[in-house]
Structures are given as C-alpha cells and as structure tokens.
C-alpha cells in the first residue's frame, strides 16, 4: 500500500474542500477502499476521514426513513422500523459481506463500493475500469460472475451491492452535497451508470460530491417485501443473482409491485416490465412465472454465465412468493 | 522458568536465524511492509495513543498502518492473526467499542479514543472467557491459527444474541474461515458458551 496522510474534518464543507486536493479520497467504513489500496487498485495519497461528520443517525418519518450516510450496515439492518416497514432492505443488508464487515461498512459507502470483476482486483491484468483503454480480459476470460444486462464491449463487471438493489426497487434517493456547497437529490436508480466506453466511472458523482443521507419512501410494497440472494456458498459471497421484490396486495390482487435484480447488471437493475406484468393481476404462481419470464428481456450472457438467464426468473418467482406469503 | 519464556514466535524467529539459506527480505518486500518501511521514512510517522485491553498504548506509526499491523508489529500483541489481510478470513477479528471488526481493514490511527479488545484482553481475573473454555472443551480448533479470530467473533456473536440455533451460529460465524475444517466443533463450542451465559 502506498504511503498516505489522513485528515479528519469536522463538517461536510471542510471534508469536501479537503477531498478536492489532488489524489484524495473519502474514507468511511473503509472495508472496500482498504482492500483496493492493499491491492494497489486505488492509490490515494490523502484520505479524508468522515468519522467526525454528524451523519450517523436514522430518522423515521411517516413518508419514509432517512439514514445518515455513516450509519453502519449492521445498525440499519437491525433497526426496528427497517425490519418492520422495509424488510427487503434489512434482508439485503444481512445478506451482504460478513458480520464484521457489516459493523464497519456504511450506508453511503456500500452504495459506492466499486463495481468489479476478478480482473479489476488484480493489477497484473488489463482492465478498462482500472486502467482505461488497457482492454477487458473478462469478455473472453473468467466471466461467470459477470453481468448479462447493461454490458459494453469495454466492461461486463456486475455491481456487487445488495443494498443498492433493494433501494432501486423501493425508489430510494441519496442527498449529495457537491463542491459548490449545494445539495441535490439523486435517485439510487440513477446513481450508478452504464460502463459504455468509460467503465472507470461507476457512478454519476463528480469530485467533491459527498453522499449525506439515504432516503427510502414508505409504501405498502416496502412493507410487504423480500430479498432473495443466490450465491455460490451460503454466506459471505457476492450474488450470482438476487431479486428484490415488494408487493402491495389488495384482496388477492396486486395493486403495485416493485422489482429490481442484482448480480446480473453492470448497475443495480430496475425491472419495470416485470412490475407492469404484475400490476392488476392475482397473486398466483401463474402470475409470478409469467412476469418473471420478462426479467431477462435484453439480457446478453457472456461465455460462462448463460446460467444466469435461467436463474433470474427462478430467483424472482421465489422472491415474489416470499413477499406474497 | 525457562519454558515460560518460550513462545511460538520466539521459537520461529530463532529457527529462522539459524537457517543461513533463508533469503533476506529485499527492498521490494520492505516497501510492501509498513513496519520495515517505517525505518526509512521517519517523517511520515505519527504519534498515536490506542486503548488496548484497558491499557494506554503509545505508538509511532505510519498513517497507512492497519490496526492489525499496529497490534502485532508495534504493540507486541501477536494473538491477533494475519490471514488473508483482505477482510475475508476473519483471523484478525478484534472488538472496537465492543463490536467485532476485521483489524486488517481498519486503519490504526482511526481507532484513537476507541476501546480495542484483542484475544489477549478477553480473559478476565485470571480465568478463561467462557468462549475460550468452550473451545478447549469441544476441541474447536486444529492448527489454531484462526482460533483467536473465531473466539473474538463468537464472543461478540453471543453478545449480539445470534446464537439461537446452529443455523444462526453458522450464518453469524461466516466471517471466520477455518482451513482445518473444525467448524462442527466450533459451532458446538459457541452453542455451549451461549447456553452458559444465558
């Protein structure tokens, strides 16, 4: 790991001013950044420690719940209001990483963990995301974990955040403070960008941008929701395929549906076509199977991950059954 | 007594010194090792005070030093183990303000003012912690390298209230890998220790 210096500003504006210095980066939980620094994928010369910022509280309102960006994943997952009114969010967080890492990782930092594949983590290989223009060995190499939606000829890495998938499904948004001191709201669905020919940029954030809070709107679909994660081992592993589903059910009929999937897209993937196929339909397995069959619309597998096209509707049906139960 | 001074670390160090064929660490290895590199760059050193196992520990470390390296290489607390050094294996698990974290992904300078507990600080009043006793009773280890991390994780798991079933114990111990595969005995030890505490 490179030599570095660390500062701990007392407020957001000071933190933003500090991070605008060359080769600087924010550090919150640090669980992703520290790994990337040890592997010399990220090489900041100066870290801006966010621990002193007052962004570690959860506020419960009638219209939704707000998490400060520094709220730890473990704490939000266990918050009674999250467990009761946003169960898919709690489930997605508890399916993430390990207990130790969830005690470290933050709500804001989780959303900003790097989209990655095996090659991104190893500077011995080319990678357009790590070294723009160097090439993508994954496209014809080890790509079992890769994305099948939103890929480009330059990058097929899938976004690893479980939390982001749940937040996209529920229409959550982040509040971002920028270099000019102004704050703006960005839907989590719009936070991550497609790789295109600039896969080095995972999100739409620009230097100086700081996520301050994450807001999740309350809804009947959020209250009746489930997160299903399929992976190569039972715990502490990224998703091969995951499904976040929320259902608003009125007397056996689906009034509203919220659906997003993870492990399959270069960004957390919203599924509006599946939602449309569920609305107004009875809560039957026939409805679930018909809607889930639409999940793979536009999907393009790589050489090793065509299995994801079969796994996606199955994971989705299971999540729908779980939410409806 | 001489045997009281005999530690695994001392024994290994002595063995290495006696083997002339072992290659010395080259410059590349030194550059990758914060401890070795610190001697060459004193201007980067930062004075910090850590609260470890109820004691004040004053250290002069590089800001990039992990809590794991600070504990092992600077504070002389080698009970905390370095496995993957990437947060995947859990061998380096310690408690910071009562919560289990992986010390390899924690920067030491960021833990100033927080209460750090390592495996050396888990036992109290001369007796073993119930989880330590249960690991002995159930033979919850083979080589023992992952054991300090397993025990620190298990002690936290019980405090968190996640020892309700074997299934729950397995899920909440998933941040700790045992290469020897002592998992069934580890689960038995955690179950037993949780029952005693109840």
Interface residues (C-beta under 8 A of the other chain):
Chain A: X1 X2 X3 X4 X5 X6 X27 X30 X31 X34 X35 X37 X38 X39 X47 X49 X51 X74 X97 X98 X99 X100 X101 X103 X104 X234 X235 X236
Chain B: X32 X34 X37 X41 X44 X62 X63 X64 X66 X85 X86 X87 X88 X90 X93 X99 X100 X101 X102 X104 X105 X106 X107 X109 X110 X153 X156 X157 X160 X162 X170 X171 X172 X174 X175 X176
